[in-house]
Structures are given as C-alpha cells and as structure tokens.
Amino acid sequence: MAAPDEFPVSFRVMTQEDAVEISGWRYPPPYDFYDATADAGDLAELLDPELRAGHYLAAVGRGGAVVGFAQLVADGGTVDVGLGLRPDLTGRGHGARFLEAVLAEARSRHAPDRLTLSVAAFNRRAITVYERAGFAEVARRQHATNGGVHEFVMMARAEGWRDPRG
C-alpha cells in the first residue's frame, strides 16, 4: 500500500517540473503502453506548456509528491477525462479512490452533465474501475498511437450517477 501521506490528493496546474517528472514514469508491461515516451505526440503535448495549458493537472499527495495527473477537456456540458496514477501506486487498490478525486476535480472546475473517457481495450484493470464508478461503454474505435493502431473503449457516465452500493 501507499504511504499514508500520499492520499488524499489535491490538484494543481501542472508545472514544467511536474511534466518532466511524469514523462519519466515507467510502467511494467503491458502497461508500459502508457509510458509518456511510447508516443512522440503525447510526449510533446505533455512537455509543451502551451499545448497542456488549461487541461493538465498534477495530483499531489499530502506529503507533496506527485502521485498522478489528470487531463480535463471541457466541451459544452461534457468533460473528457484523462488520468494516470504513478506506476508504483498502480495495481494496489488506489484506482477507484484516485478516479473519484479526479471526477470531483472535474465537477468543481466545470460542473459537467456528462463525463467521458477512453481506455485501451486490453486494460481490463482500468475498465473494471471505471465500470464500478458508473461508466459504461458507448463505443470502440481504432486509434493510431504508440507506433501502431490500437483498440480503445469509449466510456461515459451521466454526472448525476450514484453508486447503488452506497
């Protein structure tokens, strides 16, 4: 488990130092698909202050360490969410808590009616977290990234959704 000071998180506008740190994160296979260096365009966007302006946030634990990031792109009443948790924190039961923190930040910044996200189809671990949080698959598409064409699952959730488990 993560050290107690890593959760809960707060969000700040991503600094250049944050972006450089995140660009160095390395995930174990098959999740190395999400390494920032796996796609030149994604890496360029992350490292360019003008390209990430207004959309990228760093998630910071109480101890001050960057523990994740969020990308929030508002379009009318919809916010498209991108997120990433630091590699050493993945697969350890933190995903749902981190997702809810990101969604709370999206609500506070944009008051959306609908939230959307996309995830690589192979990533059952993340898809399960998203489904438990009320997201449902709305489409699948092929997307050119990371040197190939990969299947992605598009998911959406109405903002008024509440977990029936309480």
Secondary structure as UniProt FT lines:
FT   HELIX           4..6
FT   STRAND          9..13
FT   HELIX           16..23
FT   TURN            29..30
FT   HELIX           31..34
FT   HELIX           36..38
FT   HELIX           40..47
FT   HELIX           49..52
FT   TURN            53..55
FT   STRAND          56..61
FT   TURN            62..63
FT   STRAND          66..75
FT   TURN            76..77
FT   STRAND          78..85
FT   HELIX           87..89
FT   TURN            90..93
FT   HELIX           95..110
FT   STRAND          114..120
FT   TURN            121..122
FT   HELIX           124..132
FT   TURN            133..134
FT   STRAND          136..145
FT   TURN            146..147
FT   STRAND          148..158
FT   TURN            159..160
FT   TURN            164..165
//
